[in-house]
C-alpha cells in the first residue's frame, strides 16, 4: 500500500509543500450514495498510526472500513469500482 493513509490523519495540512488537502476531495466522494473508504490496517500500523488518528471524511459518519491484508482481496473484489490513492 502507498502513503495515502497519511492524507486522512487529523490535523495534516499539506500547504507547506504546495498541495491542497485530499480530505476535501474525500469528503465530496463520501457524500455520494454507496461510497465508503477501505483502510488497510497494516499500512496504518507500519506508520505508527491507529484508526482513531484518522479524520472521517464526513462529520459523524462511520465511513471507514478497516481491513487486514488477509481480507483485502475479498473486500476489493466485492466492489464495482475502486479508486486507489
Secondary structure, 3 states (H helix, E strand, C coil): CCHHHHHHECCCCHHHHCCCCHHHHHHHHHCCCCCCEEEEHHHHHHCCCCHHHECCCCCCCCCEEEECHHHHHHHHHCCCCCCCC
